[in-house]
Amino acid sequence: MRTPHGIHVIDTGFVRPRLDAAYLVVEKGRGAFIDCGVNHSVPHLLAALDGAGLAPKDVDWLILTHVHLDHAGGAGELLRHLPGARLVVHPRGARHMIDPSRLWAGATAVYGEAEMQRSYGQLVPVAADRVVEAPDGHAVDLAGRRLVCLDTPGHARHHNAIFDPASGCVFSGDTFGVSYREFDTARGPFILPATSPIEFDPPALHRSIDRLVALKPAAIYPTHFGRIEPVAPLARELHAQLDAMVAIGFTARAAGAAGADRHHALKAGLRQLYASRAAQHGWTGDAAELDRLLAIDIELNAQGLGVWLDRGAPARAHER
């Protein structure tokens, strides 16, 4: 799907439709992908190139917001098809693209070898000479169009959001939460924070959201999923939900819950929070539909809260 300013929204096909997006930015016959999904997503991205009238040789860049596998797992495989493209990634994430063995081992320990192969495919290393480290403020030149990398921790310490001054929009990865189109109502998009393990940091995430809002973007393009606007009220909702999620974590800690019991309590609290906020938003789906759409997020967000609590989450964590 093409949106204004040469921005193409690509459904990567990961898990279900309209869950995971990559973006293709086209400028003067040159292309840049932002995020790429998994190995199995590569045919979707190449088809999008063809639909945009570009060939693989016309792609200059693959820019990653961060190296979580639903965003970056297909990077090495995609670059096999893009002879002139280089990979742009946060300095903390570069080594994991050059040698993805730790990413693979960590994810396999959680999901198992069979599920990793089914969902992601074997990770392909990226040659070091094709990797460009992008610290805060690094500008990628796409045929004269600047794409600016902004260090935006909170979801992960190796996270960049990408600001595109030409369109006035931001590609936010997971910093500006997730917004699935199934929850859209007459009030617009519904949004919730992404607090997956292992580097969730509430104050940093609050500050990163505020940093993106300060740019006064015309719209946000989160990886999950597609263009969303208006930005300011969505940011307020993210801040409110983030504080509520922190409160759920503190409640579980105060109750003395541990291990599986604490994880169950966190999941129950998140499910109740999201159901309540979605209903306030005008969404009329039932509990079974909510679980179908948000089961992955509830599980991962609960894990992220748990890891954060285990690190000794401070009582003033809601402050920015």
C-alpha positions in Angstrom: 0.0 0.0 0.0 1.4 3.4 -1.0 0.9 6.4 1.2 2.0 10.0 0.5 5.6 11.1 -0.1 6.7 7.8 -1.8 6.2 5.7 1.4 5.0 2.1 0.8 3.5 0.0 3.6 4.4 -3.7 3.2 2.8 -6.4 5.2 5.6 -8.8 6.0 3.3 -11.8 6.5 4.7 -12.5 9.9 2.2 -14.4 12.1 -1.0 -12.8 10.7 -2.1 -10.1 8.3 -1.6 -6.5 9.5 0.6 -7.5 12.4 4.1 -6.6 11.1 5.1 -4.0 8.6 8.2 -3.0 6.7 8.4 0.3 4.8 9.8 1.2 1.4 10.7 4.8 0.9 11.2 5.8 -2.7 13.0 9.0 -3.8 14.0 9.8 -7.4 14.2 6.2 -8.4 16.1 5.0 -5.4 14.8 3.0 -2.5 15.3 2.4 1.2 13.7 -0.2 3.3 12.9 0.5 7.0 12.7 -2.8 8.9 12.3 -6.0 7.0 10.4 -8.7 9.0 11.8 -12.2 8.9 13.4 -14.4 6.3 10.0 -15.5 5.1 9.1 -11.9 4.5 11.7 -11.4 1.8 9.4 -12.3 -1.1 6.9 -9.7 0.1 9.5 -7.0 0.1 10.8 -7.9 -3.3 7.3 -7.9 -4.7 6.8 -4.4 -3.2 9.9 -3.2 -5.0 8.5 -4.5 -8.2 5.2 -2.8 -7.5 7.0 0.5 -6.9 8.8 0.2 -10.3 12.2 -0.5 -8.7 14.7 -3.3 -9.2 16.8 -4.8 -6.4 19.8 -2.8 -7.7 17.9 0.4 -7.0 17.9 -0.1 -3.2 20.6 1.8 -1.4 19.7 1.1 2.2 18.1 -1.2 4.7 17.5 0.8 7.9 16.7 -1.1 11.1 14.8 0.5 14.0 16.3 -2.3 16.2 17.4 -5.9 16.0 14.4 -7.8 17.5 13.7 -10.5 15.1 10.2 -9.4 13.9 12.0 -6.2 12.7 15.4 -7.5 11.6 15.4 -11.3 11.4 15.3 -11.2 7.6 18.1 -8.6 7.1 20.9 -10.9 6.0 18.6 -12.8 3.6 17.2 -9.6 2.1 20.6 -8.2 1.5 21.5 -11.2 -0.5 19.0 -9.9 -3.1 20.1 -6.2 -2.9 23.6 -6.0 -4.4 24.2 -2.3 -3.7 22.4 -1.8 -0.3 24.0 -1.3 3.0 22.5 -1.9 6.5 22.0 0.9 8.9 21.6 0.0 12.6 22.1 1.4 16.1 25.7 0.9 17.3 24.5 -1.4 20.1 22.8 -3.6 17.5 25.5 -3.8 14.8 27.4 -6.7 16.2 24.2 -8.8 16.3 23.7 -8.3 12.6 27.3 -9.3 11.8 27.2 -12.3 14.0 23.5 -13.2 14.9 24.4 -16.3 16.9 23.5 -14.7 20.2 20.2 -13.5 18.9 19.4 -17.0 17.6 20.5 -18.7 20.8 18.5 -16.3 23.0 15.3 -16.7 21.0 15.8 -20.4 20.6 16.0 -20.8 24.3 12.5 -19.3 24.6 10.8 -20.7 21.5 12.7 -23.9 20.6 14.5 -24.8 17.4 11.4 -26.0 15.5 9.4 -22.8 16.2 12.4 -20.6 15.3 12.8 -22.3 11.9 9.0 -22.1 11.3 8.5 -18.5 12.3 11.9 -16.9 11.4 14.1 -19.1 9.3 17.8 -19.4 10.0 19.4 -16.0 10.5 21.9 -14.9 7.9 25.0 -12.9 8.9 25.6 -9.5 7.3 29.1 -8.7 6.1 30.8 -6.2 8.3 31.7 -3.9 5.4 28.0 -3.6 4.6 27.0 -2.4 8.1 26.8 1.3 8.9 26.5 2.2 12.6 24.0 5.0 13.2 24.4 6.9 16.4 21.9 9.6 17.5 21.5 12.2 14.7 23.0 10.1 11.9 21.5 11.1 8.6 21.1 8.6 5.8 21.1 10.1 2.3 18.5 8.7 -0.1 19.0 10.5 -3.4 19.2 13.8 -1.5 16.4 12.9 1.0 17.6 12.8 4.6 16.4 10.0 6.9 17.5 10.9 10.4 18.2 8.2 13.0 17.1 9.2 16.6 18.3 7.2 19.6 15.0 6.4 21.3 15.5 3.8 24.2 12.9 2.5 26.5 11.6 -0.5 24.5 15.2 -1.5 23.8 18.6 0.2 24.3 19.6 -0.4 20.7 16.6 1.4 19.2 16.5 4.2 16.6 13.4 5.9 15.3 13.7 7.3 11.8 12.6 10.9 11.1 11.8 11.8 7.5 11.7 15.6 7.2 10.5 15.4 3.6 7.2 13.8 4.7 7.2 15.2 8.3 6.7 11.6 9.5 8.5 9.2 11.9 9.1 5.5 11.5 8.9 4.6 15.2 9.7 0.8 15.3 8.3 -0.1 18.7 9.0 3.1 20.6 5.6 4.6 19.8 3.8 1.4 20.7 1.8 -1.0 18.6 -1.5 -0.2 16.8 -3.4 -3.0 15.1 -5.9 -2.1 12.5 -8.5 -4.5 13.9 -9.0 -2.1 16.8 -9.6 1.0 14.7 -12.9 2.8 15.4 -14.6 6.1 14.5 -12.2 7.6 17.1 -9.2 6.5 15.1 -6.4 4.1 15.9 -6.0 2.3 19.2 -2.5 2.0 20.7 -0.7 0.3 23.5 3.0 0.3 24.7 5.4 -2.4 23.8 7.3 -3.5 26.9 8.8 -6.8 25.8 11.9 -8.1 27.4 14.7 -7.6 28.2 15.5 -3.8 28.2 12.1 -2.2 29.1 12.8 1.1 30.9 9.7 3.2 31.7 11.3 6.6 32.2 13.4 6.3 29.1 10.3 5.2 27.1 8.3 8.2 28.3 11.2 10.5 27.3 11.5 8.8 23.9 7.8 9.2 23.2 8.0 12.9 24.1 11.0 13.3 21.8 9.1 12.1 18.9 6.1 14.2 19.7 8.3 17.3 19.9 9.1 16.9 16.2 5.4 17.6 15.6 5.2 14.7 13.0 2.3 14.6 10.5 2.0 10.9 11.3 3.8 8.0 12.8 4.6 4.7 11.1 5.0 2.0 13.8 6.2 -1.4 12.7 2.9 -2.8 14.1 1.1 -1.6 12.0 0.9 1.1 9.3 0.3 4.9 9.4 -1.3 6.4 12.5 -2.5 9.9 13.4 -3.2 12.3 15.1 0.0 12.0 17.0 -0.5 14.1 20.2 -3.6 12.2 21.5 -2.1 8.9 20.7 1.0 9.9 22.7 -1.2 10.9 25.7 -2.8 7.4 25.5 0.6 5.7 25.4 1.8 7.7 28.5 -1.4 6.9 30.4 -1.2 3.2 29.6 2.5 3.0 30.3 1.9 4.4 33.8 -1.0 1.9 34.3 1.3 -1.0 33.2 3.9 0.1 35.7 1.2 0.2 38.4 0.2 -3.4 37.5 3.8 -4.4 38.0 4.1 -2.7 41.4 0.8 -4.3 42.5 2.2 -7.7 41.7 5.4 -7.0 43.5 3.6 -5.6 46.6 1.4 -8.8 46.7 4.6 -10.9 47.0 3.8 -12.9 43.8 6.7 -14.7 42.3 7.6 -16.9 39.4 4.6 -18.3 37.4 2.1 -16.8 39.9 3.5 -13.3 39.3 3.6 -13.8 35.5 -0.1 -14.9 35.6 -1.0 -11.9 37.7 0.8 -9.5 35.2 -0.9 -11.1 32.2 -4.3 -10.8 33.9 -3.7 -7.2 34.8 -2.6 -6.3 31.3 -5.6 -8.2 29.7 -8.0 -6.2 31.9 -6.2 -2.9 31.2 -6.3 -3.4 27.4 -9.9 -4.6 27.4 -11.0 -1.5 29.4 -9.0 1.0 27.2 -10.2 -0.7 24.0 -13.8 -0.5 25.2 -13.4 3.2 26.0 -12.1 3.6 22.5 -15.3 2.2 21.1 -14.1 -1.2 20.2 -16.9 -3.8 20.5 -15.1 -7.1 20.2 -15.4 -9.7 22.9 -12.8 -11.3 25.2 -12.0 -14.1 22.9 -11.3 -11.7 20.0 -9.1 -9.6 22.3 -7.1 -12.6 23.3 -6.8 -13.7 19.6 -5.4 -10.3 18.7 -3.3 -9.4 21.7 -2.1 -12.8 23.1 1.4 -12.3 21.9 1.6 -8.7 23.2 0.1 -9.6 26.6 2.7 -12.5 27.0 5.7 -10.4 25.9 4.7 -7.3 27.8 4.2 -9.3 30.9 7.6 -10.9 30.4 9.1 -7.4 30.0 7.5 -6.1 33.1 8.8 -9.2 35.0 12.3 -8.6 33.9 12.1 -5.0 34.8 10.8 -5.8 38.3 13.6 -8.3 38.7 16.1 -5.6 38.0 14.8 -3.7 41.0 12.3 -1.3 39.4 12.3 2.0 41.3 9.1 3.2 42.9 9.3 6.5 40.9 9.5 4.7 37.5 6.6 6.6 36.1 8.6 9.9 36.1 10.0 11.2 32.8 
